[in-house]
Amino acid sequence: MTTAAPALSTTTRRLWSRSRGPLVALLLLIISGFVLAALQSGDQHGRLDPRSADRTGSRALARLLTAHGVSTQVVTTSEEAAAAAGPDTTLLITAPDVLTEAQLTDLQTATARTPGRTVLLAPGPSSLEAFAPGVQPEPPVRNTARQPACSLPEARRAGSALLGGLRYTTTTDTADHCYPSGGRPTLLRLPAPRSGRDTVLLGSPDFLYNQHLAEDGNASLALQFLGSRTHLIWYLPSVSDPSSVPDNERGFLDLIPAGWRWALLQLALASVCAALWRARRLGPLVPEKLPVTVPAAETTEGHARLYEQAGARDRASAVLRSATRTRLAPLIGVRPADAHTPDALLPAVHAHLNSAPDAGTDLRTLLFGPAPADDRALVHLADQLDLLESSIVSQERHAPREHPDR
């Protein structure tokens, strides 16, 4: 019972010394995560986002549209875009090529018979097939200030603008070919007289960025094409859109055979049980009664061997001296409470050893001295303590006793 608390304290310190490094690293990681989250929790948005003030954002354009009476609604799913694309609206799709075939079909169906305008930024073959059949993309060119070179009123009013990127070819006679490069337009407008809705293809979105909006006629061109209707649907495709995953696409778990799932479950349960079993070794010491009585000699010998293995001569000598003082105190008339006090014990020992042959022994060093330097000195100390105790016991036995009648 006396060794449980020190052993528990030692185990706790050992666990703390082993785990403090990983705990400090984990704490620093958590703090870094909170700091980064706090720094990025402001008005930071992605490319072409009308809420972003970054160089590649479009907040400046959104404010210009608001100043001209155009309301802007930001959506991130194809369902929201299809539902909001009603009459007298402009639908801007910032990344049409990341949409699936089902999403493109749903958007085209929702807008085909609705008056308004659809603007596609740098559309590729998949999105062109849905919104502009018969139009083919050509290799891209660098963005630079280009002249309209077409009769489209919006382009002529804007004048020079930053266009480039993909170029397009079409056999439609009614299409407007603007801002050409190498004979191929980087801005193509496809009217649809029956539905009252036109489609605008832009080879590059750079002129919509905050950093380029004030250059040349970029702001005018953006306002005229995106602000021709009173309501603008700004569609930013998102990977969190549930409809962006094809129905026939198999997930990782679908590729694992059914039998392996049960095997993995059993392995997981076995790992948890093993972890719980190993964790029991780290619990506190639980004292329990011994099933048999151990003789005192065996216990003493066991303690001595443990001291010897640990080289604990200081502890062994302290135990020997304390036991000797405890046994000597009642023999020489010293209270048990003063048995370990040199000023009370030593005078009484000297009084009993005045006529003894070893009266000159340094009792203070013997009973209260420092730890032995080696094992030989420890054995000599034990012999001296045993001799001292034997001398006092012998004197007590041969001391004359007064007759009770005297």
N, C-alpha and C positions, 0 to 999 in steps of 0.2 A: 504493500500500500504506500510505502514512503517513496518508492522510485517511480510511481506512475506519473506524478506531476512533472518532475524534471525531464523524464523521457518524452512526455508530450510537448514540453516547451522546446526541447532540442529538435524534435520532429517538425514543429511549426517553423522554427527558425531555418531549418534546412530546406523546407518547402518554399519558404519565402525567398531564400537566396537563390534557389534554382529557377523560380518562376518570375522574379521581378523583372528580368530582362525582357522576356516576351510580353509581360503585362505593360511595361513602359512603351515598347514598340507598338502594341495594340492601341494604347492610349494616344500616342502621337498620330497614329493612322486615323483614329476617330476624330481627333481635333483637326487634322488636315482636311478630312472630308467635310466637316462643318464649315471650315474657313472657305474652302472652294465653293461649297454650296451657297454660302453667304455672298461671295464675290460674284457668283453667276446667277444670283436670284433677282437681279435687276431687269432692265428692259433689254436683255440679250435674246435675240431671235436669229433665225436662219437667213439664208440668202433669199432675196426678193420678198422678204416679209414686210408688209406695210407697217408693222409695229417696230421695226428695227432701225436704229440710227447708225448702224455700222456703214462702212463704205459700200458694201454690197447689199445693204438693205434698201427699202423703198418707202421709208416714212415721209420723206420730203414730197414724193409724188402723192401719197395718201392725203397729206395736208392740203396740197394744191387742189386735189379733187374735192375735198370737203369745202374748201373756200369757194369753189364753183358750183356748189349745191349738189354734189354727187355723194351719195351714201355708199360706204364700203363695208361689205360683210366678209369676214375671213372665215373660210370653212376648211376642214382638213379631211373630210371623208367624201367619197363620191355620192353617197346617199344625200348628204346635206347639200352638195352642189346641185344635184339633179332636182331636189325639192325647191331650192331657192331660185333656180333659173326660170323665172316666170316671164311674162310679157314685159317689154320695155326694160330689159336688163342686159348687162354685158357680163359674160362669163369669161374670166381670165384663168387659163390653166397654165400654171408656171412650169410644170414638168410633165408633159403629156406622155412621154415615153416610158415613165415608170408605172403607168397604169396597166392593169391587166386587160385582156380582151373583153371580159365581161363588164368591167368598169367603163371602158370606152363605149361599148354598145349601149349601156344604160344612159350615159351622158348624151350620146348622140340622139337616142330615142326621146329623151326628155326635152331636148332643144330643137329637134327637127321642125316641129310645127309651131314653134313659139317665136313671135317677132323679137328681134334683138340682135345681139352680136356675140360671136365666140372668137376669142383671141387665144392662139396657141403660140407658146414660146419655144422655138427651136424644135418643132415636131419632126419625128423620124418616120420611117415607113409604117410602123404599126399604127400610130395615131393618125397618120395621113389617110390610111385605108378606111378608117372609121369616119373621119370628119371631112376629108377632101379626096374622094376617089378620083383617080386619074392624075394626081399630082405626085411627082417623083422628086426626092431630094438629090441635090448635087453636092460634090465635095465642098467643104467650108472654106471660107476666105477670112483674112484677118479683119478685125473691126477698125473702121476708119470713117472719117466724115465723108459722106457721099451725098450727091445731089439726087433729088427725087426722080427726074427724067421720066415722069409720067403725068397723066392728066388728072389724077385723083386729087380732089380739092383739099383734103386734109394734108396730103403730102406737099402740095404746092404751097399751102399757107405756112407749113412748118419750115420748108426749105432744107438746108443742109442738116443732116443728123448722123449720129454715130450708129451705123449699121454694118453688118457683116455676118459671119457665121455661115449657116447653111444657105444654099441657094435652091431655087425650085423651078421646075419646068412643068407646064401644063398645056393641054390642047384646047382648053376652054377659051372661047373668043371673048367672053364678057369679063374675064379676069383682069384686074389692074396689076401691072408689073411695075414696081417702084424700087428705087435705090439699087440699080443693077450693078453687077460685077462680072465682067466677062460675058455680057449678054444675058445673064441669068439674074432674076430679081432676088433680093434678100427680104423684100416685103411683098407679099402676094395677098390680094383681096379677092375673095370669091363670093359674088352676090348670089342670093337665092330669091328671086322676085316672087315666087309663089308663097313662100312662108314669111317673107319680109325679114329674113335673118341672113346676115352675111358672116363669112368666116375670114379671119385675118391671120395669116401665117407670118411670123417674124423669125428670121434666121438667127437672131441673137438678142438676148434680153439686156445687154449692157447699157443701153441708153436709159433704162428704167432705174439704174442704180443711183443712190444718193450722190456718189462721187462724180457722176457724169450728167446729172439732170440739168445742171445750169449751163452746159456746153452747147454751142450751136443752137439748133432748133429741137433739141431732145425733149424739153419740157412741153413745147407746143405739140409735137407729134404724139407724146404720151397722153396729154389731156384730150386731144381730139379723138384718138382711137379708144381710149378707156373711159372717157367722160361724155361720150355721145348719148348715153342713156342716163337716167336719173339714179339708177341703182347698179352697183358693180359687185359681182360675186368674185372674190379673190380666192381661188382654190389653190391651196398648198398641199399637195399629196403627202400623206404621212404613212410611215410603216406601221403605225398602230391601227390603221384602217382595217377592220375585219375582212372587208371585201377584197383586199389586196392580195390575199392568199388564194390561189386557185383551188377549186374543189377537189381536183384529182391529185393534188400534191400531197405526198405522204410525209408525215413527220418522222422524227428519229425513233420514237417509241413504236411506230407502226412497222419499222424495219426489224424489230427484235421479235423472234419467235415467241409464241405464247409460253412454251415450256421454260424458256430462259427467264421469263418474268418471275415465275414462281421460284426459280433457283436464286435469282437476285434478291427476292424478298426473304428467303431463308437465310442467305448470307448476311443480309442486313440485320435480321433478328439475332443471328449468332454473334455478329460484331457487337451489338448492343449488350448482349449477355456477357460477353468477354470483357467489355469495358466496365460493366458493373462489378464483375468479379475482381478485376484488377484494382478497381477503385477502393475496394474494401481494405486493402493493405495500407491505405493512407488514413484510415480512421484512428480515433484515439485508443489508447491502451485500455483494456477492460480487465480489471483484477478479478480473479476467481479463486475459490478455495482449492487447495491441492487435494488430490484424491487419496494421498497417503501422507504420513508424517515423516518428514525428512530429519534424520539425526542432526544435532547441532554441529557435530564434528564434520560431517559432510558439507553442511552449509558453510562453515568456516573455511574449510579447504577449498570449496568452490569459489568463495569470494577472494581467497588468497591467489588462486590461479588466475582469476580475472584481473586482479591488480598487477600480477606479474606480467601477463600478456600485454596489458596497457602501459606498463612502465610507470604505474601510479604509486611511486614510493612515498610521495607526500600524503596521499590519501591513506595509504596503509599505515604509515607512522602516526598519523593523526588518530586513526581508529585505535591503535595499540595504546597510545598515551591516554586517550580519553577513557578507555576501558580500565586501565590501571588506576587512574585517578578516582574513577567511580567506585572501585572496589576498596581502595585505601581509605577513602573518607570516613566510612563508619568505624574502621578499625582504630583510627587515631583521633576520634572525637570531633570530626569536622562535619558540619551539616551538608547534606547532598547538594543544596543550592550553591555552596561555596567550594564544591569539589574541583571546579575548573578555574578558581581564582588563585593566582600564585601567592598573593599576600596572606591568604587565609590557610592555604594548604601547606606551603613550604615550611613555615615555622613549626607546624605540628609534626611534619615528617622529621625535621631536624631534632625535635625534642625526643622522638622515639629512637633515634639512631645515634644518640650521643656516645654510647658505649659500644656501638657496633664496629666491626672491623672496617667497613666501607664508609665511615662517617665523612671522609674527605671527598666523596663523590660530589660532583657538581649537580645537585638535584634540579636546579632550575633548567639547565640544559637537557637533563634527562627527561624531565616531565613536561617541559614547555619549550624545548629547543626547536631548531629548524629541521627541515626534512633531510634524511640521509642522502649522501651523494651517490651511493651505489647500493647494490643488493647486499654486499658484504657488511656495509655499515648498518643496513636495515636489520640484518640478522643479529648483529652485535647489540643494537638498540633493544631488540626483543629479549635477548638474554639478560641485559642489564635491568630492564623493567621487571622481568620475572625474578631476578635475584633480589631486587629491592622489595618486591611484594612478599617473597618468601621470608626475608629477614624480619619484616614487621609482623608477619603472621607468627613466626617462631617466637618473637619476643612476647607477643600477646599470650601465647600458650604457657610460657614459663614465668610470666609475671606473677609475684606473690599476691594472693588475694587475702583481704582482711576477714577474720571470722565474724559472722553476723552477730555473735553475742558481745563482741568487744565494742 
